[in-house]
Amino acid sequence: METSVATMETHVVSSLPTWSWNLQAPSETVALGERLGTVLEPGCFLALNGSLGAGKTTFCRGLGCGLGVAEPLASPTYLLCRE
């Protein structure tokens, strides 16, 4: 279980809108991802940036739930390390 504070930041890409959140608990990170997953439309693009342990995978787990993904989500960083 994660114990650190999740901090996610976005960066300006051209003139696309950006957002930044400072969340205090993994449950808040999951809830944000889940909420966003319920409103995204096909073709939406998200880019996440953060250091190792920042909460990107936790956010994506919530996002997957909001999108209706039933399979468990694994961190792509750890998958790269395993191979």
Wavefront OBJ file of the C-alpha trace (Angstrom):
o trace
v 0.000 0.000 0.000
v 1.282 3.447 -0.858
v 2.055 5.776 1.989
v 3.541 8.791 0.223
v 1.715 11.909 -0.898
v 0.790 11.706 -4.573
v 1.734 14.711 -6.644
v 0.856 14.743 -10.303
v 1.680 17.581 -12.622
v 0.891 18.224 -16.234
v 2.974 20.113 -18.741
v 1.979 22.415 -21.550
v 1.874 20.683 -24.901
v 1.137 23.285 -27.527
v -2.057 25.008 -26.433
v -3.668 21.995 -24.752
v -5.183 22.540 -21.306
v -3.179 21.337 -18.314
v -4.057 20.453 -14.722
v -2.141 19.793 -11.554
v -3.297 18.030 -8.367
v -1.710 17.515 -4.984
v -3.523 14.562 -3.454
v -2.946 13.399 0.110
v -3.856 9.706 -0.076
v -3.909 6.866 -2.616
v -7.687 6.635 -2.222
v -7.974 10.252 -3.442
v -5.751 9.412 -6.418
v -7.907 6.406 -7.355
v -11.103 8.464 -6.936
v -9.792 11.210 -9.227
v -8.849 8.670 -11.898
v -12.211 6.951 -11.607
v -14.124 10.231 -11.953
v -12.095 11.234 -14.986
v -12.644 7.808 -16.545
v -16.390 8.324 -16.443
v -16.247 11.544 -18.487
v -13.517 10.841 -21.045
v -14.611 10.491 -24.631
v -13.045 8.324 -27.341
v -9.915 9.950 -28.736
v -8.945 11.746 -25.522
v -5.234 11.794 -24.791
v -3.679 11.874 -21.320
v 0.020 12.203 -20.567
v 1.159 11.569 -17.013
v 4.462 12.742 -15.635
v 5.851 11.994 -12.216
v 8.725 10.406 -10.395
v 8.742 6.761 -9.366
v 6.100 6.302 -6.670
v 4.237 9.536 -7.485
v 0.932 7.712 -8.011
v 0.684 7.363 -11.798
v -0.247 3.670 -11.668
v -2.651 4.267 -8.788
v -4.302 7.010 -10.849
v -4.508 4.687 -13.875
v -6.113 1.950 -11.797
v -8.888 4.381 -10.915
v -9.054 5.583 -14.509
v -9.462 2.000 -15.688
v -12.315 1.453 -13.234
v -14.024 4.594 -14.489
v -13.629 3.372 -18.062
v -15.049 -0.050 -17.165
v -11.796 -2.006 -17.502
v -12.188 -5.262 -15.589
v -8.592 -6.546 -15.787
v -6.059 -5.546 -13.117
v -3.611 -2.834 -14.170
v 0.119 -3.308 -13.662
v 2.708 -0.554 -13.646
v 4.424 -0.235 -17.048
v 7.623 0.817 -15.256
v 7.792 -2.457 -13.354
v 6.929 -4.434 -16.481
v 9.921 -2.913 -18.252
v 12.146 -3.779 -15.303
v 10.918 -7.390 -15.251
v 11.739 -7.960 -18.914
l 1 2 3 4 5 6 7 8 9 10 11 12 13 14 15 16 17 18 19 20 21 22 23 24 25 26 27 28 29 30 31 32 33 34 35 36 37 38 39 40 41 42 43 44 45 46 47 48 49 50 51 52 53 54 55 56 57 58 59 60 61 62 63 64 65 66 67 68 69 70 71 72 73 74 75 76 77 78 79 80 81 82 83
